[in-house]
Amino acid sequence: MNGIINEITLISVVSLGAVGSFAAIILYMVAQKFKVVEDPRIDLVAEKLPGANCGGCGLAGCRALAEAIVKAESLEGMTCPPGGSDVMKDIASLLGLEAGDQVPMVAVLRCSGSKHNAPPKVTYDGAMTCAFAHSLFSGEAGCPYGCLGCGDCVVACAFDAMYMDAETGLPVIIDDKCVACGACVKACPRSIIEMRKKGKKDRRIFVSCINKEKGGVAKKNCAVACIGCGRCVKECKFDAITLDSNLAYIDYNKCTLCRKCVPVCPTNAIHELNFPPRKQRPEVTEQAEAK
Amino acid sequence: MKTFRIGGVHPPENKIAAHKPIEVLPVPATVTIPLSQHLGVPAVPVLGKGDQVKTGQLIARGEAFISANIHSSVSGKVLKVDDMIDSSGYRKKSIVIQVEGDEWVEGIDRDSTLVKECQLNASEIVKKVHDLGIVGMGGATFPSHVKLMVPKGKKAEVLIINGVECEPYLTADHRLMLEKGEEILAGIAIQMKALHVERAIIGIEHNKPDAIKHMSELCSHYAGITVVDLEVKYPQGAEKQLIKAAINREVPSGKLPIEVGCVVHNVGTSFAVYEAVQKNKPLIERVVTVVGRSLKNPSNFLVRIGTPVDALVEAAGGMPDDTGKVISGGPMMGKALNDLGVPVTKGTSGILVFDKDESFRKPVLPCIRCSRCLNVCPMGLEPYLLAVLAEKDRIEECELERIMDCMECGSCLYVCPSGRPLLDHIRVGKSRVGKMIRERS
């Protein structure tokens, strides 16, 4: 009996061993034949990146950006919005390249059509998604360019940098958390959100309206709409403001943050952010007159 | 009784205005005629501000193949050619005309005597339908001349006439069949001549026994035209469902009815074709049902295109105090209006005034996987799945699940016990998938 068992054991061990080693040799040869040589630097670069996979760089994720960086000769045009210039400089020194200048950006909501400024005329009770509301009608207030208030941008934000203000019905962008990945810009069916330069000391001036209708029509729906009067264009000495189809637009690269356009706007459509409070104008003139 | 096989719902019929004869609504002080009243490319205006027009005069030309001419529905002076709000909820290019008298263009026969015999040949009929701006009156407003031209390599065998009117509340087609039955049949005969078909079937749902009886009697004088009595089920008025119900043929996914040898026209379109071919009258007025539970005088009105909706509501007894919603079209597929100044267009079949109780949607609750939406979908789709995929922007999967087959009948939304906005999400998905398909080619 023992002999038979031993014999069976022996045969199994030998045959399985032979099959195993044969398979191992084939696997080894295949592995050698189809070996993927990956640049070890990709892993190093990927480690430096934030790993948020937000898509803000325009690529599928952080790994894809790392591959593109290692492959590229220079870092020009490659940015990591959440990482900022610090991360890119880090990577540049690792690879011995020169990092391009990266201007910090931030998302800006170009609509002030809150429930107070643009009172709703009808009630919307469809699906709470801007994409559908946009396909259905011009909006509760009637402005075909304004914020619909269903919060597609808030859903799109992966960094918790946005929330809906229940009182105004508009989304609010938390500047400190915004990494300028651009997800909200893509999510908004009306392209209301724009990526703008963060500005010196976070100071920004922008036209908070994208309505291209004629002034009278726009004003009927919203008290703070840009009516395309062109007074800001005349006021600006730096040619930073252009007027196109009843809408003023401030070029953030030309704007010197002088704030002169803000008070001339008859509808208060131009907003200034993070500036110190203005000196009281009337007092100044009174003093001047007294002298 | 015949009907289509899969899905369908039975909403309360509420045909309140079924017994009200068609009333002619007086011409309003100004009309707003949108340049995009049809499916396809908007028409191009041929006149400008200050020009004088007569009733029936061409004011905008549909230059593309899928487009339609637009004629003035009144006589008077063009006030402006500007962006005006229409039933889409957006401002679209429109021609605003101030009414002065009612002077018609010469050559339009306004006499109501029936002209049965048509001397024109097929291509002349199609040309006339094209010139006089006839579009599908059922709601989709597809230019009719396109449907009357059978594409090369295809052959039309049956003309199916849609007298189903499966939408609750609406009674415009019903009244038209009762009052203009002779004209509709003459129109059908003209359409049969244009399509070279020998057979026409008028589909009418069983809840209109008077129309079935009336049309059947009239049909006996025409060779090849029959009436089919259909079981009441929404959405039987949809093209593919009507073909299935009337002659038991199934149109393949993504294909047109001509694939199975059918052409479907609405009774309203047949009437418009009759008026265009025999009386030279362009499509400048249509029958609109104005109805609502709280309305004093719900009725069917013959309205000039471009008349503002509030004039219709006024004629029906004024806006009730408890109004929650005004809908253009039927309650299932129609669209709530966000402005009552919007004009009646070629596709406006009804104006519904809903009271507050009927207006608002149920609160949205989670999907309980009851699969009622699957059971009622007439296209055999899975609405709950499409809605979720569309909501999550997984549009490739939406396409695989045949989202483009959805005809937006709203049956899924109607039965959902959780009040989920299924169709809203599916519509977004459809537009995104459509965009993806267009970009691919």
Contacts between the chains, C-beta under 8 A, distances in Angstrom:
chain1	res1	chain2	res2	distance
A	121	B	338	7.0
A	121	B	339	8.0
A	122	B	336	8.0
A	122	B	338	4.5
A	125	B	360	5.8
A	125	B	361	5.0
A	126	B	361	7.7
A	126	B	421	5.9
A	126	B	424	5.0
A	127	B	421	3.5
A	127	B	424	3.5
A	127	B	425	5.8
A	127	B	428	8.0
A	129	B	391	7.2
A	129	B	424	7.3
A	129	B	425	7.2
A	129	B	428	6.7
A	131	B	428	4.6
A	132	B	421	7.7
A	132	B	424	4.6
A	132	B	425	7.0
A	132	B	427	6.3
A	132	B	428	4.9
A	135	B	427	6.5
A	135	B	428	6.7
A	135	B	431	6.2
A	136	B	89	6.2
A	136	B	335	7.6
A	137	B	88	7.5
A	137	B	89	2.8
A	137	B	90	7.3
A	137	B	338	5.1
A	138	B	85	7.7
A	138	B	89	5.1
A	138	B	90	5.3
A	138	B	91	7.7
A	138	B	338	7.0
A	142	B	338	7.1
A	142	B	339	7.6
A	144	B	90	5.4
A	144	B	91	6.6
A	213	B	83	7.9
A	213	B	91	7.4
A	217	B	91	7.7
